[in-house]
Amino acid sequence: MKPLKSILFWLWLSLILNFQPSMAGENEAVIVMCGPSIKQIKNINQLYEKNLLHLKNIKLICVYHQNELIYHKPSFEEEIITNYQPAIEYIRERDMDWVSFEVIKGIVEIENLFKNNIWTLQFKRIYDQSQGIIFTGGYDLPPSIYGEENNLLTSAATPIRSLYECSFLFHLLGGSQNSDFTAWLESRKSYVILGICLGAQTLNVSTGGTLFQDIPSQIYHLNTIEQVLKLSPDKIHSSIYIKKLHPFEKNLAPAFHQIKFKNHSLWTQKMGLRKSDRPFVLSSHHQSIKNLGKDLVVTATSWDGKVIEAVAHSRYKNVLGVQFHPEYFPLYQKGSRFKTSPRQKPNLNLRSFLFNHPPSMKFHQSLWKWFSEALLGI
């Protein structure tokens, strides 16, 4: 039996060492998405159908943790916080066979996030069958992950999601928390990672960085909503403030502000933009990157330079985190309109706004063109 066991062991080891990730067909990409709410699935679907994603075919692997199927709806929230069952049913009812789901199982404590753990093989299986991954927006990260106490304004409402996403990104990129760990992208530097809003913050924390837990109070030293709303639009990073003052108003316009690029940024090099360009972006966050994670570099900031708006990776060319929301599909729709102030009729079309403030629409289109071409290895 010993020779047979030895043969089987070496056969298994050979298969592991010589395994190559499965490649998609021509102009086809397999994309992973964490935080797969119905809204996010609709966003991807619309970006694809309207050719903002320059891909002939896509397959979408939606990832969530098994504990996120627990129904949780606090009285002060309008949405389910951690339940993807509606998204699963939405896909099934519409026979969207290009979408599948992967469930992360088991619990890992914070002290074991940044090393091989019980999630490692689950992450590896997902990673091996994809060309890229999107980490979507959501609720605040638990500050304990980056070694801080909870600010009174921090809302870490989805802790299990935060834990597995931080661990997943650490496996992909490595970080200062564990210098002995070899990042998976070391052997596959072309893999694409896009972090959006919370995703950008998770990207930073997973590599060893920290966050400002509240922009108005910690960066601008303000204490009330009224004080925030007196700021210029380029210093207001969320529409939540005006919504809190007018809770019964519907269809209030999201917050827009301009960003500026840093030298040698990914934008200016790959997206046909100039350093002097100041596109408008849709912003919806009250936290932001503070100390940078390992090997991350700033590529864009707010107009006043106080809020980091985008980061890239110095070692891996297709890693990008953006603090704004380029995936929000009403940005590309002709018909939908929003109120620019309470008690007004809806009068703002987001698509028109971007076109009327060049190069804002070009910037958004270029971002998705970059993402698509990166997935295809162009």
C-alpha positions in Angstrom: 0.0 0.0 0.0 2.9 2.4 0.7 4.1 2.6 -2.9 0.5 3.2 -4.1 0.0 6.0 -1.5 3.3 7.5 -2.6 2.3 7.5 -6.3 -1.1 9.0 -5.5 0.6 11.8 -3.4 3.0 12.7 -6.1 0.2 12.6 -8.7 -1.9 15.0 -6.6 1.1 17.3 -6.0 1.8 17.4 -9.7 -1.7 18.3 -10.5 -1.7 21.1 -8.0 1.6 22.6 -9.2 0.7 22.4 -12.8 -2.8 23.6 -12.5 -3.7 26.5 -14.8 -6.7 28.7 -14.2 -9.5 28.0 -16.6 -9.6 30.5 -19.5 -12.8 32.0 -20.8 -13.6 32.0 -24.5 -12.9 34.8 -27.0 -14.2 38.1 -25.7 -15.7 36.3 -22.7 -14.9 37.0 -19.1 -15.7 35.3 -15.9 -16.2 38.0 -13.2 -16.6 37.5 -9.5 -18.7 39.9 -7.5 -18.9 40.1 -3.7 -21.9 41.7 -2.2 -24.4 40.5 -4.9 -27.5 42.5 -4.1 -30.3 42.8 -6.7 -29.2 46.3 -7.4 -25.6 45.3 -8.0 -26.7 42.4 -10.3 -28.9 44.9 -12.2 -26.0 47.3 -12.5 -23.7 44.6 -14.1 -26.5 43.5 -16.4 -27.2 47.0 -17.6 -23.6 47.9 -18.1 -23.3 44.7 -20.2 -26.5 45.2 -22.2 -25.6 48.8 -23.0 -22.1 47.9 -24.2 -20.3 49.8 -21.5 -18.7 46.5 -20.7 -16.8 45.8 -24.0 -17.3 42.0 -23.7 -19.0 39.6 -26.1 -20.1 37.3 -23.2 -19.8 37.4 -19.5 -20.3 34.9 -16.6 -20.9 36.4 -13.2 -20.0 34.5 -10.0 -21.8 36.0 -7.0 -20.1 35.4 -3.7 -21.6 35.8 -0.2 -21.2 34.2 3.2 -23.6 31.5 4.4 -24.5 33.6 7.5 -25.6 36.5 5.3 -28.8 34.7 4.5 -30.0 35.4 8.0 -32.8 38.0 7.7 -31.9 41.2 9.4 -33.9 44.4 9.0 -33.6 47.1 11.7 -36.5 49.4 12.0 -34.5 52.4 10.9 -33.4 50.8 7.6 -35.4 50.4 4.4 -33.5 47.5 3.1 -32.5 44.0 4.2 -28.9 44.3 5.3 -27.5 40.8 5.0 -29.8 38.6 3.0 -29.1 37.6 -0.6 -32.1 35.3 -1.0 -34.1 38.0 -3.0 -31.1 38.2 -5.4 -31.1 34.4 -5.8 -34.8 34.4 -6.5 -34.5 37.3 -8.9 -31.9 35.3 -11.0 -33.9 32.1 -10.9 -37.2 33.8 -12.0 -35.5 35.4 -15.0 -33.5 32.4 -16.0 -30.2 34.3 -16.0 -28.0 31.3 -16.6 -24.9 33.4 -16.9 -25.1 34.1 -13.2 -24.1 31.6 -10.5 -23.6 31.8 -6.7 -20.7 30.7 -4.5 -21.2 30.5 -0.7 -18.3 31.0 1.7 -18.7 28.7 4.7 -17.2 28.7 8.2 -16.1 31.4 10.6 -12.6 33.0 10.9 -11.6 35.2 13.7 -9.9 38.6 13.1 -6.5 37.3 14.3 -6.6 34.6 11.5 -7.8 36.7 8.6 -4.3 37.5 7.2 -3.0 34.0 6.8 -4.0 30.7 5.3 -7.3 29.7 7.0 -10.4 27.6 6.5 -11.5 30.1 3.7 -8.3 29.7 1.7 -9.3 26.8 -0.5 -12.8 28.3 -1.0 -11.2 31.6 -2.2 -8.7 29.7 -4.4 -11.5 27.8 -6.2 -13.3 31.0 -7.0 -10.1 32.9 -8.0 -8.9 30.1 -10.3 -12.0 30.1 -12.5 -12.2 33.9 -13.0 -10.3 36.7 -14.7 -11.3 39.5 -12.3 -13.3 40.4 -9.2 -15.4 43.4 -8.1 -15.8 44.3 -4.4 -19.0 46.4 -4.2 -20.2 49.1 -1.8 -21.9 48.5 1.5 -21.7 49.2 5.2 -18.7 50.2 7.3 -15.8 47.9 8.1 -15.5 46.9 11.8 -12.6 49.2 13.0 -11.2 46.3 15.0 -9.9 44.8 11.7 -7.5 47.7 11.4 -6.8 48.1 15.1 -9.0 51.0 16.1 -12.0 51.5 18.4 -15.5 52.3 17.0 -16.3 55.8 16.2 -19.8 56.8 17.4 -20.8 57.3 13.7 -19.5 54.0 12.4 -22.1 51.5 11.3 -20.5 48.1 10.9 -23.7 46.3 10.1 -22.3 43.5 8.0 -19.3 42.2 10.0 -19.1 38.7 8.5 -19.0 40.1 5.0 -16.2 42.5 6.0 -14.2 39.6 7.5 -14.3 37.3 4.5 -13.7 40.1 2.0 -10.7 41.4 3.9 -9.3 37.9 4.0 -10.0 37.3 0.3 -8.3 40.5 -0.7 -5.3 39.7 1.6 -4.9 36.3 -0.1 -4.9 38.1 -3.5 -2.6 41.0 -2.6 -0.8 40.2 0.6 -0.3 43.0 3.2 1.9 44.4 5.9 0.1 42.2 8.5 2.0 39.1 7.4 5.2 39.7 5.4 5.8 35.9 5.0 2.6 35.4 3.0 3.0 35.3 -0.8 0.2 37.1 -2.6 -1.6 35.0 -5.2 -1.2 37.8 -7.8 2.6 37.3 -7.6 2.1 34.4 -10.0 -0.8 36.0 -12.0 -0.1 39.8 -12.1 -2.7 40.4 -14.8 -5.7 39.5 -12.6 -8.2 42.3 -12.3 -9.5 43.7 -9.0 -11.9 46.6 -8.8 -13.0 47.9 -5.4 -15.9 50.3 -5.3 -16.5 52.6 -2.3 -16.5 50.1 0.6 -14.6 47.9 -1.8 -11.8 50.5 -2.0 -11.7 50.8 1.7 -11.6 47.0 2.1 -8.7 46.9 -0.4 -6.8 49.4 1.8 -7.5 47.7 5.1 -6.8 44.2 3.8 -3.3 45.3 2.8 -2.6 46.9 6.2 -4.1 50.4 5.9 -6.5 52.4 8.0 -9.6 54.5 7.6 -11.1 57.8 8.6 -14.3 56.6 10.2 -16.2 59.8 9.5 -15.2 62.5 7.0 -17.2 65.5 8.3 -16.1 65.1 11.9 -12.5 63.8 11.4 -11.4 65.7 8.3 -13.5 68.8 8.3 -14.1 69.0 12.1 -17.9 69.5 11.8 -20.5 68.3 14.2 -23.9 68.8 12.6 -25.7 68.0 9.3 -26.4 71.7 8.8 -22.7 72.5 9.0 -22.0 69.9 6.3 -24.6 71.2 3.9 -23.1 74.7 4.1 -19.9 73.3 2.6 -19.2 73.6 -1.1 -20.4 70.6 -3.1 -16.8 69.4 -3.6 -16.6 68.8 0.1 -19.9 66.9 0.5 -19.3 63.2 -0.1 -22.8 61.8 0.5 -26.4 62.6 -0.2 -27.4 61.0 3.1 -27.1 64.4 4.9 -29.9 66.1 2.9 -31.9 63.0 3.1 -31.7 63.0 6.9 -33.1 66.5 7.0 -35.9 65.6 4.6 -36.7 61.9 5.3 -40.0 61.9 3.5 -38.6 63.3 0.2 -38.2 60.7 -2.6 -35.8 60.8 -5.6 -33.4 63.3 -4.2 -30.3 63.6 -6.4 -27.2 61.9 -5.3 -24.1 63.9 -4.4 -21.7 64.8 -7.2 -18.3 66.3 -6.8 -15.1 66.7 -8.9 -11.9 64.7 -8.5 -8.4 65.5 -9.5 -5.7 63.2 -10.7 -2.2 62.6 -9.3 1.0 62.3 -11.4 1.4 59.1 -13.4 -2.1 57.9 -12.4 -3.8 55.0 -14.0 -6.5 57.3 -15.4 -4.1 59.6 -17.3 -2.0 56.7 -18.6 -4.7 54.2 -19.7 -7.9 56.2 -20.1 -6.9 59.0 -22.5 -7.4 61.7 -19.9 -5.2 64.6 -18.9 -3.9 65.3 -15.4 -5.7 68.7 -15.6 -9.1 67.0 -16.2 -11.7 67.3 -13.3 -14.5 64.8 -14.0 -17.6 64.7 -11.7 -18.3 61.5 -9.8 -21.2 60.2 -7.8 -20.2 60.0 -4.2 -21.9 58.1 -1.3 -19.7 57.5 1.7 -18.8 59.0 5.0 -15.6 57.0 5.5 -12.4 57.2 3.5 -8.8 55.9 3.3 -6.4 57.3 5.9 -3.0 55.5 6.0 -2.3 53.6 2.8 -2.0 49.8 2.8 1.1 48.0 1.5 2.1 48.9 -2.1 -1.0 51.1 -2.7 -0.5 54.5 -4.3 -3.0 57.4 -4.6 -4.2 58.1 -8.1 -7.0 60.6 -7.4 -8.2 62.9 -4.6 -11.1 65.2 -3.9 -10.8 68.8 -5.2 -9.3 70.0 -1.9 -6.9 67.0 -1.7 -8.2 65.9 1.7 -10.1 62.8 0.7 -8.5 59.9 -1.3 -10.7 59.1 -4.2 -8.8 56.3 -6.0 -5.8 54.0 -5.3 -3.9 51.6 -7.5 -1.3 48.9 -6.7 2.4 49.5 -7.4 3.1 45.9 -8.2 -0.1 44.7 -9.9 -1.2 46.8 -12.9 -4.9 45.8 -12.9 -5.8 46.6 -9.2 -7.9 49.7 -8.7 -10.0 51.1 -5.8 -12.4 54.0 -6.4 -14.2 55.8 -3.6 -17.1 56.8 -5.9 -19.8 54.8 -7.8 -19.3 54.4 -11.6 -21.5 51.2 -11.6 -24.7 53.1 -10.7 -26.7 52.5 -13.9 -29.0 55.6 -13.7 -25.7 57.5 -14.6 -26.2 56.1 -18.1 -30.0 56.3 -18.5 -31.8 58.9 -20.6 -35.2 58.9 -18.9 -34.8 58.9 -15.1 -34.8 62.2 -13.2 -34.0 63.3 -9.7 -34.8 66.3 -7.5 -32.0 68.8 -7.0 -33.6 70.1 -3.9 -36.6 69.2 -1.7 -40.1 70.0 -2.7 -39.1 70.4 -6.4 -40.2 68.3 -9.3 -37.6 65.9 -10.5 -35.5 67.9 -13.0 -32.0 66.3 -13.1 -31.0 63.5 -15.4 -27.7 62.1 -14.3 -26.6 61.1 -17.8 -27.2 64.6 -19.0 -25.3 66.0 -16.1 -22.2 63.9 -16.9 -22.3 64.9 -20.6 -22.8 68.6 -19.7 -19.7 68.5 -17.5 -16.9 67.1 -19.7 -14.9 64.9 -19.4 -17.2 63.3 -16.8 -19.0 60.9 -19.2 -15.8 60.1 -21.1 -14.2 59.3 -17.8 -16.9 56.8 -16.8 -16.9 55.2 -20.2 -13.1 55.0 -20.2 -13.2 53.3 -16.8 -15.4 50.5 -17.9 -13.4 50.2 -21.2 -10.2 49.8 -19.1 -11.9 47.2 -16.9 -13.2 45.2 -19.9 -9.8 45.2 -21.7 -8.0 44.3 -18.6 -10.2 41.2 -18.2 -9.4 40.2 -21.8 -5.7 40.8 -21.3 -5.6 43.7 -23.9 
